[in-house]
Amino acid sequence: MTKKSEYTGKQIQVLEGLEGVRRRPAMYIGGTGKDGLHHLVYEAVDNSVDEALMGYCKKIEVTLSKDGSAIISDDGRGIPVDKHPVLKIPAVEVALTRLHAGGKFDKKSYKISGGLHGVGISVVNALSKEMIIEVKRDGKIYRQGYSKGKTLTKLKVVGKAGTGESGTEIKFWPDPEIFSTIEFDYKVLETRFREITFLNPGLKIILIDEKKGKKEVFFSSGGLIEFVKQINKSKEVLHREPIYFKKEADDIVLDVAIQYNNGYRESIFGFVNTINTVEGGTHVSGLKTALTRVINDYAKKKGLLKNNGKKSESLSGEDVREGLTAIISIKMPEPQFEGQTKTKLGNSEIKGFVDSIVSRALSEFFEENPAVAKKVAQKALDSAKARLAAKKAKDLVRRKNAFSLSGLPGKLADCSNKKADNTELYIVEGESAGGSAKMARSKEIQAILPLRGKILNVEKSNPVKSLSSEEIVNMITVIGTGVGEHFNINKLRYKKIVIMTDADVDGEHIKTLLLTFFFRYMPELIENGNVYVALPPLYRIRKGQKDHYTYSNEELKKLSEKLGSSSASVTRFKGLGEMSPQQLWETTMNPKTRKIKKIFIEDAVEADSTFSMLMGSDVQGRKEFIAENAKEATLDV
């Protein structure tokens, strides 16, 4: 009989200082991978943005240093350095070494801020191998050092500040004991900083990467109008100038920019105190409700909707949002976010507040701009007609799904394990590669669905056409979740959905078409981490009886030099069908040896814009993108 473990007061641990953050970092920054790493920079920058929101900061500079550190400096007021009345240590030390310590609780120092819990900068400190802070205040420059959340040095005066000069500079080195990667990604930060400057017209952010020798200045004078135009630059718009209004009441500032395009997707992006609320919230709900009401009222008033006696026709929310690009930015004193990473706004009173203001402002705009109002209403009416046809197509897909195994396409080679927990679906380009994959796979956990060449480009096709395509219907049926309002993640038949295409131009195009489909019709699968891309090798190098595989020209060169090219033979794989089943298994399908890449959305605004540009009608924008990124292109685009 096993001895019961003792459970007494001795087992109750009290974690001192910031040790709890180091034990459970995901609670505070969402994870310890790439996202969590960049969240440290966001936390530091958000503090500077809060200074800008209060009117004290005009410039923020972020430097990715050669020594692996990140430096964030601003020209705000500078964190206070006087002694805390209770703790008797400098206030800056309190802010950096204590959770729930900050100047954002009493709403006097900061009426509006993104940071609320007083944990942001102390969390950065806790998860840094080393941190140095410099504060310019009252004509002096103060400096203090920290490591892993603990104070290393006393606060010292290290120099004189110029007349009227103030601000804060934070330099930190992420702790490799915490993070799986400590390499900052310039592109990720660039996207976020561009958003921040759109949301805060007049604020300048400078991003410098010392390793790459890159520097970029972000500044916007046009604000949300400029932001919406940027998102829609690859789309054909219904009205050249966005609908824009800004209202202020009860210490809440509401900014809304709306522009319709000729596409079929809706793109609504919500921000609260410049924080991107990727899961939406009450502010986004209020905007949707107002749009539906105002456009319905306009259509009824102008006699565009039929009246069948007792009940007149009405447009659905889905109808009025087709082709919509909207940004709603709200700045408020007491936002209630879900979780420290702030992905959803929960304040119930905000829905009614936004609904009321948007309804009034949009109704006035329609009265004053009848030409735009008519185009928007007509777009919604056309959408309503298409919705009925699309509903029939979705219902057809759903009915196919309901047949379960009997309704699955004949060319699917399913796996024997029926539990989704550890199964994989390989979506494979072409019958030839599909045949090799079927022979190579682990029949227990891997299912194979071959495609006939390139699928339909859903970016340029309406939902009716897309959902009538045999290849697309087959994919939806096999995956099992349904699409649109029928989507149900609990019905997912496979844990991993792996796109496997040839490592050539056609293969890359098919991969992009498939990713466009998932992004537009099943974005929840990407958000849930279910979509992957297989990375087949480009070359096989045989020396003696041993095979080596490389995935780029650079890898081939290095390995050839190491093995000695004179006695090694090199084979270039032109496609998956050229590999034997054994080679395909070893290099691309064996979970123990393969290379696959998980697809995730770093920034919804950027992703929407990029898919529209790559797969839409903007030929010039696509050419410019290819020219700009050609040098950095690799196999795993």
C-alpha positions as CSV (number, residue, x, y, z in Angstrom):
1,M,0.0,0.0,0.0
2,T,1.5,3.4,-1.0
3,K,2.1,5.8,1.8
4,K,-0.1,8.9,1.7
5,S,1.8,12.1,1.2
6,E,1.9,14.4,4.2
7,Y,-0.1,17.7,3.8
8,T,0.4,20.1,6.6
9,G,1.4,23.8,7.0
10,K,4.9,22.9,5.9
11,Q,3.6,22.3,2.4
12,I,2.1,25.8,2.1
13,Q,4.7,27.9,0.2
14,V,4.9,31.6,0.2
15,L,6.7,32.9,-2.9
16,E,8.7,36.0,-2.1
17,G,8.7,39.1,-4.4
18,L,8.3,38.2,-8.1
19,E,9.1,34.5,-7.7
20,G,5.5,33.6,-8.6
21,V,5.9,35.3,-12.0
22,R,9.0,33.2,-12.7
23,R,7.2,30.0,-11.7
24,R,4.1,30.7,-13.8
25,P,5.1,33.2,-16.5
26,A,2.3,32.2,-18.9
27,M,-0.3,33.6,-16.4
28,Y,1.2,37.1,-17.1
29,I,2.5,37.1,-20.7
30,G,0.5,34.3,-22.3
31,G,3.5,31.9,-22.9
32,T,7.3,31.5,-23.0
33,G,7.7,31.3,-26.8
34,K,8.0,34.0,-29.4
35,D,4.7,35.7,-28.4
36,G,5.6,35.9,-24.7
37,L,9.0,37.3,-25.5
38,H,7.6,40.2,-27.5
39,H,5.0,40.8,-24.8
40,L,7.8,42.0,-22.6
41,V,8.5,44.8,-25.1
42,Y,4.8,45.6,-25.4
43,E,4.5,46.0,-21.6
44,A,7.4,48.4,-21.5
45,V,6.2,50.3,-24.6
46,D,2.6,50.4,-23.3
47,N,3.9,52.3,-20.2
48,S,5.4,55.0,-22.5
49,V,2.2,55.1,-24.5
50,D,0.2,55.7,-21.3
51,E,2.4,58.8,-20.8
52,A,1.5,59.8,-24.4
53,L,-2.2,59.3,-23.6
54,M,-1.8,61.8,-20.8
55,G,-0.1,64.3,-23.1
56,Y,3.4,64.0,-21.6
57,C,5.2,61.9,-24.2
58,K,5.8,62.7,-27.9
59,K,8.6,60.2,-28.8
60,I,9.4,56.5,-27.9
61,E,12.5,54.8,-29.1
62,V,13.0,51.0,-29.2
63,T,16.4,49.6,-29.9
64,L,17.2,45.9,-30.5
65,S,20.8,45.9,-29.4
66,K,23.7,43.7,-30.7
67,D,24.1,42.3,-27.2
68,G,20.6,40.8,-27.2
69,S,18.9,43.4,-25.1
70,A,15.9,45.6,-25.9
71,I,16.0,49.3,-24.9
72,I,12.8,51.3,-24.6
73,S,13.1,55.0,-23.9
74,D,10.6,57.8,-23.9
75,D,10.4,61.6,-23.2
76,G,7.6,61.3,-20.6
77,R,7.7,62.5,-17.0
78,G,10.0,59.7,-15.8
79,I,9.0,57.2,-13.1
80,P,9.1,58.9,-9.7
81,V,12.4,58.3,-7.7
82,D,11.4,59.8,-4.3
83,K,11.0,57.4,-1.4
84,H,7.7,55.5,-1.0
85,P,6.0,56.7,2.2
86,V,5.4,53.1,3.5
87,L,8.1,50.9,2.0
88,K,10.8,53.6,2.4
89,I,12.6,52.6,-0.8
90,P,12.6,54.6,-4.1
91,A,9.2,54.6,-5.9
92,V,10.8,53.3,-9.1
93,E,12.1,50.3,-7.2
94,V,8.6,49.6,-5.8
95,A,7.2,49.7,-9.4
96,L,9.8,47.3,-10.7
97,T,9.9,44.8,-7.8
98,R,6.4,44.6,-6.5
99,L,3.3,43.2,-8.3
100,H,0.3,45.4,-8.3
101,A,2.4,48.5,-7.7
102,G,2.0,51.5,-10.0
103,G,0.5,54.9,-10.5
104,K,-2.7,53.8,-12.4
105,F,-4.9,52.8,-9.5
106,D,-6.1,56.2,-8.2
107,K,-6.8,57.6,-11.7
108,K,-5.1,60.9,-10.8
109,S,-1.8,60.3,-12.4
110,Y,-3.3,58.4,-15.3
111,K,-7.0,58.9,-16.1
112,I,-6.5,56.6,-19.2
113,S,-4.0,53.8,-19.5
114,G,-3.6,50.3,-20.9
115,G,-1.8,49.1,-17.8
116,L,-4.2,48.6,-14.9
117,H,-3.0,45.9,-12.7
118,G,0.4,47.4,-11.9
119,V,2.1,44.1,-13.0
120,G,3.5,44.9,-16.5
121,I,6.9,46.4,-15.9
122,S,7.6,44.3,-12.8
123,V,6.8,41.2,-14.9
124,V,9.4,42.3,-17.4
125,N,11.9,42.7,-14.6
126,A,11.0,39.2,-13.2
127,L,11.6,37.5,-16.5
128,S,14.8,39.3,-17.4
129,K,18.3,38.0,-16.8
130,E,19.3,41.6,-16.2
131,M,17.5,45.0,-16.3
132,I,18.9,48.5,-16.1
133,I,16.6,51.5,-15.6
134,E,17.5,55.2,-16.1
135,V,15.2,58.0,-15.1
136,K,15.6,61.6,-16.0
137,R,13.8,63.9,-13.6
138,D,14.5,67.2,-11.8
139,G,17.7,67.9,-13.7
140,K,19.3,64.5,-12.7
141,I,19.8,61.1,-14.3
142,Y,19.1,58.2,-11.9
143,R,20.2,54.6,-12.6
144,Q,19.4,51.2,-10.9
145,G,20.1,47.6,-11.8
146,Y,18.0,44.4,-11.3
147,S,18.2,40.7,-12.1
148,K,15.4,38.2,-12.2
149,G,13.1,40.5,-10.3
150,K,15.5,41.4,-7.6
151,T,17.4,44.6,-6.9
152,L,21.1,44.5,-7.7
153,T,22.2,48.0,-7.0
154,K,20.9,51.0,-5.1
155,L,19.4,53.9,-7.0
156,K,22.2,56.3,-7.9
157,V,22.6,59.7,-9.5
158,V,24.9,59.1,-12.5
159,G,24.6,62.5,-14.4
160,K,22.8,65.7,-15.1
161,A,19.7,66.0,-17.3
162,G,19.3,68.9,-19.6
163,T,16.9,71.8,-18.8
164,G,13.3,70.5,-18.9
165,E,14.5,67.1,-19.9
166,S,12.6,64.1,-18.5
167,G,11.9,60.5,-19.4
168,T,12.5,56.8,-18.7
169,E,14.8,54.3,-20.3
170,I,14.5,50.5,-19.7
171,K,17.1,48.1,-20.9
172,F,16.5,44.4,-20.4
173,W,18.0,41.0,-21.4
174,P,15.3,38.3,-21.6
175,D,16.1,35.3,-19.4
176,P,17.0,32.2,-21.5
177,E,16.0,30.0,-18.6
178,I,12.4,31.2,-19.1
179,F,12.1,31.7,-22.9
180,S,12.5,29.1,-25.7
181,T,13.8,31.9,-27.9
182,I,15.4,35.2,-26.9
183,E,15.7,36.6,-30.5
184,F,13.4,39.6,-31.1
185,D,11.6,39.7,-34.4
186,Y,11.8,43.2,-36.1
187,K,8.7,42.5,-38.3
188,V,6.5,41.6,-35.3
189,L,7.4,44.8,-33.5
190,E,7.2,46.9,-36.6
191,T,3.5,45.8,-37.1
192,R,2.6,46.6,-33.5
193,F,4.3,50.0,-33.5
194,R,2.6,51.1,-36.8
195,E,-0.7,50.3,-35.2
196,I,0.1,52.3,-32.0
197,T,1.0,55.4,-34.1
198,F,-2.3,55.1,-36.1
199,L,-4.2,55.0,-32.8
200,N,-2.2,57.9,-31.3
201,P,-1.8,60.6,-34.0
202,G,1.2,62.8,-33.3
203,L,3.1,60.2,-31.4
204,K,6.5,59.1,-33.0
205,I,8.0,55.7,-32.4
206,I,11.5,54.9,-33.7
207,L,12.5,51.2,-34.1
208,I,16.2,50.4,-34.5
209,D,17.7,46.9,-35.1
210,E,21.5,47.2,-34.6
211,K,22.2,43.7,-35.9
212,K,20.4,44.2,-39.2
213,G,21.3,47.9,-39.5
214,K,17.6,48.8,-39.9
215,K,15.8,51.9,-38.6
216,E,12.2,52.9,-39.1
217,V,10.2,55.9,-37.9
218,F,6.4,55.4,-37.3
219,F,4.2,58.5,-37.3
220,S,0.6,59.2,-38.3
221,S,-1.2,62.5,-38.6
222,G,-4.3,60.9,-40.2
223,G,-5.1,58.5,-37.4
224,L,-7.8,55.9,-37.9
225,I,-8.7,57.3,-41.4
226,E,-5.2,56.6,-42.5
227,F,-5.3,53.2,-40.7
228,V,-8.4,52.0,-42.6
229,K,-7.0,53.2,-45.9
230,Q,-3.9,51.2,-45.2
231,I,-5.9,48.0,-44.6
232,N,-8.0,48.6,-47.7
233,K,-5.1,49.6,-50.0
234,S,-5.3,46.3,-51.9
235,K,-9.1,46.3,-52.2
236,E,-11.6,48.1,-54.4
237,V,-13.5,50.4,-52.1
238,L,-17.2,51.6,-52.4
239,H,-16.4,55.1,-51.1
240,R,-13.0,56.8,-51.4
241,E,-13.0,58.5,-48.0
242,P,-13.8,56.4,-44.8
243,I,-16.7,57.3,-42.6
244,Y,-15.1,58.8,-39.5
245,F,-16.3,60.3,-36.2
246,K,-14.8,61.0,-32.8
247,K,-16.9,61.6,-29.7
248,E,-16.1,62.2,-26.1
249,A,-18.4,61.8,-23.0
250,D,-17.9,60.8,-19.4
251,D,-14.1,60.7,-19.7
252,I,-14.5,58.2,-22.6
253,V,-13.1,59.0,-26.0
254,L,-14.6,57.0,-28.9
255,D,-12.9,56.9,-32.4
256,V,-14.5,55.0,-35.3
257,A,-13.5,54.7,-38.9
258,I,-15.5,52.7,-41.4
259,Q,-15.0,51.9,-45.1
260,Y,-16.7,49.4,-47.3
261,N,-15.0,47.5,-50.1
262,N,-16.3,45.2,-52.9
263,G,-15.1,42.0,-51.1
264,Y,-17.1,39.5,-49.2
265,R,-15.2,39.5,-45.8
266,E,-15.8,41.6,-42.7
267,S,-12.8,43.0,-40.9
268,I,-13.5,44.7,-37.5
269,F,-10.6,45.6,-35.3
270,G,-11.1,46.8,-31.8
271,F,-8.7,48.7,-29.5
272,V,-9.0,49.8,-25.9
273,N,-6.4,52.4,-24.7
274,T,-4.3,51.3,-27.8
275,I,-4.4,47.7,-26.7
276,N,-5.5,45.4,-29.6
277,T,-8.5,43.4,-28.2
278,V,-8.2,40.5,-30.7
279,E,-11.2,38.7,-29.2
280,G,-13.3,41.8,-29.4
281,G,-15.6,42.6,-26.5
282,T,-18.5,44.9,-25.6
283,H,-17.1,47.9,-27.7
284,V,-17.2,45.7,-30.9
285,S,-20.6,44.3,-30.0
286,G,-22.0,47.9,-29.6
287,L,-20.6,48.8,-33.0
288,K,-22.1,45.8,-34.7
289,T,-25.5,46.4,-33.1
290,A,-25.5,50.0,-34.3
291,L,-24.5,49.2,-37.8
292,T,-27.3,46.7,-38.2
293,R,-29.9,49.0,-36.8
294,V,-28.9,52.1,-38.8
295,I,-28.6,50.4,-42.2
296,N,-31.9,48.6,-41.7
297,D,-33.6,51.9,-40.7
298,Y,-32.2,53.6,-43.8
299,A,-33.2,50.8,-46.2
300,K,-36.8,50.8,-44.7
301,K,-37.0,54.5,-44.9
302,K,-36.0,54.5,-48.6
303,G,-38.3,51.6,-49.4
304,L,-35.5,49.3,-50.3
305,L,-36.9,46.4,-48.2
306,K,-40.1,44.7,-49.0
307,N,-43.1,44.9,-46.6
308,N,-45.1,41.7,-46.5
309,G,-48.0,43.0,-44.4
310,K,-47.4,42.1,-40.8
311,K,-43.6,41.8,-41.0
312,S,-41.2,43.6,-43.3
313,E,-37.9,42.1,-44.5
314,S,-34.8,43.0,-42.6
315,L,-31.1,42.8,-43.1
316,S,-29.0,40.6,-40.8
317,G,-25.8,41.6,-39.1
318,E,-23.9,39.4,-41.5
319,D,-25.5,41.3,-44.5
320,V,-24.6,44.8,-43.3
321,R,-21.0,43.7,-42.5
322,E,-20.1,42.1,-45.8
323,G,-17.2,44.0,-47.2
324,L,-16.8,46.1,-44.1
325,T,-13.5,47.3,-42.8
326,A,-13.9,49.1,-39.4
327,I,-11.7,50.2,-36.6
328,I,-13.1,51.1,-33.2
329,S,-10.7,52.7,-30.7
330,I,-11.9,53.5,-27.2
331,K,-10.0,55.3,-24.5
332,M,-11.5,55.0,-21.1
333,P,-10.6,55.2,-17.4
334,E,-11.6,51.8,-16.0
335,P,-11.4,49.0,-18.7
336,Q,-12.0,45.5,-17.5
337,F,-10.0,43.0,-19.5
338,E,-10.2,39.3,-19.6
339,G,-6.8,38.2,-18.3
340,Q,-3.5,40.1,-18.0
341,T,-2.9,39.8,-21.8
342,K,-6.0,41.9,-22.4
343,T,-7.6,40.3,-25.4
344,K,-11.3,41.1,-24.7
345,L,-13.1,44.0,-23.2
346,G,-15.7,43.1,-20.6
347,N,-17.3,46.4,-19.4
348,S,-21.0,45.8,-19.9
349,E,-21.9,49.5,-20.0
350,I,-19.7,50.2,-23.0
351,K,-21.9,48.2,-25.4
352,G,-24.8,50.7,-24.9
353,F,-22.5,53.7,-24.9
354,V,-20.9,52.7,-28.3
355,D,-24.3,51.6,-29.7
356,S,-25.9,55.0,-28.9
357,I,-23.0,57.2,-30.2
358,V,-22.4,55.2,-33.4
359,S,-26.2,55.0,-34.2
360,R,-26.5,58.8,-33.9
361,A,-23.3,59.6,-35.8
362,L,-23.9,57.1,-38.6
363,S,-27.5,58.2,-39.1
364,E,-26.4,61.8,-39.4
365,F,-23.7,60.8,-41.9
366,F,-26.2,58.9,-44.1
367,E,-28.5,61.9,-44.1
368,E,-25.7,64.2,-45.2
369,N,-24.1,61.7,-47.6
370,P,-26.9,60.0,-49.5
371,A,-24.7,58.7,-52.3
372,V,-22.5,56.8,-49.9
373,A,-25.5,55.6,-47.8
374,K,-27.2,54.2,-51.0
375,K,-24.0,52.3,-52.0
376,V,-23.7,50.8,-48.5
377,A,-27.4,49.8,-48.3
378,Q,-27.3,48.3,-51.8
379,K,-24.2,46.3,-50.8
380,A,-26.1,44.9,-47.8
381,L,-29.2,44.1,-50.0
382,D,-27.0,42.2,-52.5
383,S,-25.4,40.4,-49.6
384,A,-28.8,39.3,-48.2
385,K,-29.6,37.7,-51.6
386,A,-26.2,36.0,-51.7
387,R,-26.6,34.9,-48.1
388,L,-29.7,32.8,-48.9
389,A,-27.7,31.0,-51.6
390,A,-24.7,30.6,-49.4
391,K,-26.9,29.2,-46.6
392,K,-28.1,26.5,-49.0
393,A,-24.4,25.7,-49.8
394,K,-23.4,25.6,-46.1
395,D,-26.4,23.5,-45.3
396,L,-25.4,21.1,-48.0
397,V,-21.9,20.8,-46.6
398,R,-23.4,20.4,-43.1
399,R,-25.8,17.6,-44.3
400,K,-22.8,15.9,-45.9
401,N,-21.0,16.1,-42.6
402,A,-23.9,14.6,-40.7
403,F,-23.4,11.3,-42.6
404,S,-20.1,11.0,-40.8
405,L,-18.0,8.2,-42.3
406,S,-20.4,7.4,-45.1
407,G,-20.3,11.0,-46.2
408,L,-16.5,11.3,-46.4
409,P,-14.9,11.7,-49.9
410,G,-13.8,8.4,-51.5
411,K,-10.3,9.6,-52.1
412,L,-9.7,10.2,-48.4
413,A,-7.4,7.6,-46.8
414,D,-8.6,7.9,-43.2
415,C,-6.6,6.8,-40.2
416,S,-7.8,3.9,-38.0
417,N,-7.7,6.0,-34.8
418,K,-11.0,7.8,-34.5
419,K,-10.0,10.0,-31.5
420,A,-8.9,13.5,-32.6
421,D,-6.4,13.9,-29.8
422,N,-3.4,12.6,-31.6
423,T,-4.5,12.2,-35.2
424,E,-3.3,14.2,-38.3
425,L,-4.8,15.1,-41.6
426,Y,-2.3,15.6,-44.5
427,I,-3.8,17.7,-47.3
428,V,-1.5,16.8,-50.2
429,E,-1.0,18.4,-53.6
430,G,-1.7,16.0,-56.5
431,E,-2.7,12.3,-56.9
432,S,1.0,11.2,-57.3
433,A,2.2,12.8,-54.1
434,G,-1.1,11.5,-52.4
435,G,-0.2,8.0,-53.5
436,S,3.3,8.2,-52.0
437,A,1.9,9.8,-48.8
438,K,-0.7,7.0,-48.4
439,M,2.1,4.4,-48.6
440,A,4.4,6.3,-46.4
441,R,2.0,7.3,-43.6
442,S,1.3,5.8,-40.2
443,K,-2.1,4.3,-40.9
444,E,-3.1,4.5,-37.2
445,I,-2.8,8.3,-36.8
446,Q,-2.3,9.9,-40.2
447,A,-5.1,10.5,-42.8
448,I,-4.4,11.6,-46.4
449,L,-6.6,13.8,-48.5
450,P,-5.1,14.4,-52.0
451,L,-6.2,17.5,-53.9
452,R,-6.6,17.9,-57.7
453,G,-4.1,20.7,-58.3
454,K,-5.0,24.3,-57.2
455,I,-8.1,25.0,-55.2
456,L,-10.4,28.0,-55.8
457,N,-9.0,31.4,-54.7
458,V,-11.6,32.2,-52.0
459,E,-10.3,35.8,-51.8
460,K,-11.7,36.6,-55.2
461,S,-14.8,34.3,-55.1
462,N,-18.1,34.8,-53.4
463,P,-19.2,32.3,-50.7
464,V,-21.7,30.6,-53.0
465,K,-19.0,29.8,-55.6
466,S,-16.5,28.8,-52.9
467,L,-18.9,26.5,-51.1
468,S,-19.9,24.9,-54.4
469,S,-16.4,23.9,-55.2
470,E,-15.9,20.1,-54.9
471,E,-12.4,20.3,-53.4
472,I,-13.4,22.9,-50.8
473,V,-16.5,21.0,-49.8
474,N,-14.4,17.8,-49.5
475,M,-12.0,19.6,-47.1
476,I,-14.8,21.0,-45.0
477,T,-16.5,17.6,-44.8
478,V,-13.3,15.8,-43.9
479,I,-12.2,18.3,-41.2
480,G,-15.7,18.1,-39.7
481,T,-16.1,21.5,-38.0
482,G,-18.3,23.1,-40.6
483,V,-17.9,26.8,-41.5
484,G,-19.5,30.1,-40.5
485,E,-22.3,30.0,-38.0
486,H,-22.2,26.2,-38.2
487,F,-18.5,26.0,-37.1
488,N,-18.0,23.8,-34.0
489,I,-14.4,23.2,-32.9
490,N,-15.6,20.2,-30.8
491,K,-16.4,18.4,-34.1
492,L,-12.8,18.6,-35.3
493,R,-11.8,15.1,-36.5
494,Y,-8.0,15.7,-36.5
495,K,-5.7,17.4,-34.0
496,K,-3.3,18.5,-36.7
497,I,-4.1,19.6,-40.2
498,V,-0.9,19.6,-42.2
499,I,-0.6,21.2,-45.6
500,M,2.0,19.3,-47.7
501,T,3.0,20.7,-51.1
502,D,6.0,20.6,-53.4
503,A,8.9,22.9,-52.6
504,D,8.5,24.8,-55.9
505,V,6.6,27.9,-57.1
506,D,3.4,25.9,-57.8
507,G,3.6,24.3,-54.4
508,E,4.0,27.7,-52.7
509,H,0.9,29.0,-54.6
510,I,-1.2,26.0,-53.6
511,K,0.0,26.4,-50.0
512,T,-1.1,30.1,-50.1
513,L,-4.5,29.2,-51.6
514,L,-5.1,26.7,-48.8
515,L,-3.9,29.2,-46.0
516,T,-6.3,31.8,-47.5
517,F,-9.1,29.3,-47.3
518,F,-8.4,28.5,-43.6
519,F,-7.9,32.2,-42.7
520,R,-11.2,33.3,-44.4
521,Y,-13.5,30.3,-43.6
522,M,-12.0,28.6,-40.5
523,P,-9.8,31.2,-38.7
524,E,-10.6,29.4,-35.4
525,L,-8.5,26.5,-36.5
526,I,-5.5,28.8,-36.9
527,E,-6.2,30.5,-33.6
528,N,-6.5,27.1,-31.9
529,G,-3.1,26.0,-33.3
530,N,-4.4,23.2,-35.5
531,V,-3.0,24.2,-38.9
532,Y,0.5,23.3,-39.9
533,V,2.7,23.4,-43.0
534,A,5.0,20.4,-43.8
535,L,8.6,21.3,-44.8
536,P,9.9,18.7,-47.3
537,P,13.6,18.7,-48.1
538,L,15.0,20.3,-51.3
539,Y,18.1,18.1,-51.6
540,R,19.4,14.6,-50.7
541,I,23.1,14.2,-50.3
542,R,24.3,10.6,-50.4
543,K,27.8,9.8,-49.1
544,G,28.6,6.1,-49.0
545,Q,25.5,4.3,-47.7
546,K,24.2,7.3,-45.7
547,D,21.6,9.9,-46.9
548,H,21.5,13.5,-45.6
549,Y,18.7,15.9,-46.3
550,T,18.9,19.7,-46.6
551,Y,16.0,22.3,-46.7
552,S,17.7,25.2,-48.4
553,N,20.6,26.1,-50.8
554,E,22.5,27.5,-47.8
555,E,22.2,24.2,-45.9
556,L,23.3,22.3,-49.0
557,K,26.4,24.4,-49.3
558,K,27.4,24.0,-45.6
559,L,26.8,20.3,-45.6
560,S,28.6,19.7,-48.9
561,E,31.7,21.5,-47.5
562,K,31.5,19.4,-44.3
563,L,31.1,16.1,-46.2
564,G,33.4,16.9,-49.0
565,S,31.6,17.3,-52.3
566,S,34.0,15.2,-54.4
567,S,32.7,11.9,-52.9
568,A,29.0,12.9,-52.3
569,S,26.2,12.8,-54.8
570,V,23.4,15.4,-54.7
571,T,19.8,14.9,-55.8
572,R,17.3,17.8,-56.1
573,F,13.7,16.8,-55.3
574,K,11.4,18.5,-57.8
575,G,8.3,17.3,-56.1
576,L,6.9,15.1,-53.4
577,G,6.0,12.4,-56.0
578,E,9.7,11.9,-56.8
579,M,10.4,10.7,-53.2
580,S,10.0,7.0,-52.3
581,P,7.5,6.4,-49.6
582,Q,10.4,5.6,-47.2
583,Q,12.1,8.9,-48.0
584,L,8.8,10.8,-47.6
585,W,8.2,9.2,-44.2
586,E,11.7,9.9,-42.9
587,T,11.9,13.5,-44.0
588,T,8.4,14.9,-43.9
589,M,5.9,12.6,-42.1
590,N,7.6,10.9,-39.3
591,P,6.7,12.9,-36.1
592,K,10.1,12.1,-34.6
593,T,12.2,13.4,-37.5
594,R,10.1,15.7,-39.7
595,K,10.1,19.5,-39.9
596,I,6.7,21.1,-39.7
597,K,5.7,24.7,-39.0
598,K,2.7,25.7,-37.0
599,I,0.6,28.6,-38.5
600,F,-0.5,31.3,-36.2
601,I,-1.7,34.9,-36.6
602,E,0.7,37.4,-35.0
603,D,-1.5,40.3,-36.0
604,A,-5.0,40.1,-37.4
605,V,-4.8,43.5,-39.1
606,E,-1.5,42.7,-40.9
607,A,-2.8,39.2,-41.8
608,D,-6.0,40.6,-43.3
609,S,-4.1,43.2,-45.4
610,T,-1.5,40.7,-46.6
611,F,-4.0,38.0,-47.7
612,S,-6.0,40.7,-49.6
613,M,-2.8,41.9,-51.3
614,L,-1.4,38.5,-52.2
615,M,-4.7,36.9,-53.3
616,G,-6.8,39.9,-54.4
617,S,-6.8,42.1,-57.4
618,D,-4.0,44.5,-56.4
619,V,-1.4,43.4,-59.0
620,Q,0.9,46.4,-58.4
621,G,0.9,45.9,-54.6
622,R,1.7,42.2,-55.1
623,K,4.7,43.1,-57.3
624,E,6.0,45.5,-54.8
625,F,5.6,43.0,-52.0
626,I,7.5,40.3,-53.9
627,A,10.3,42.8,-54.8
628,E,10.6,43.8,-51.2
629,N,10.6,40.3,-49.7
630,A,12.4,38.3,-52.5
631,K,15.8,38.5,-50.7
632,E,14.3,37.1,-47.5
633,A,12.3,34.4,-49.1
634,T,13.0,30.8,-47.9
635,L,11.5,27.4,-48.3
636,D,9.1,27.8,-45.4
637,V,7.4,31.0,-46.6
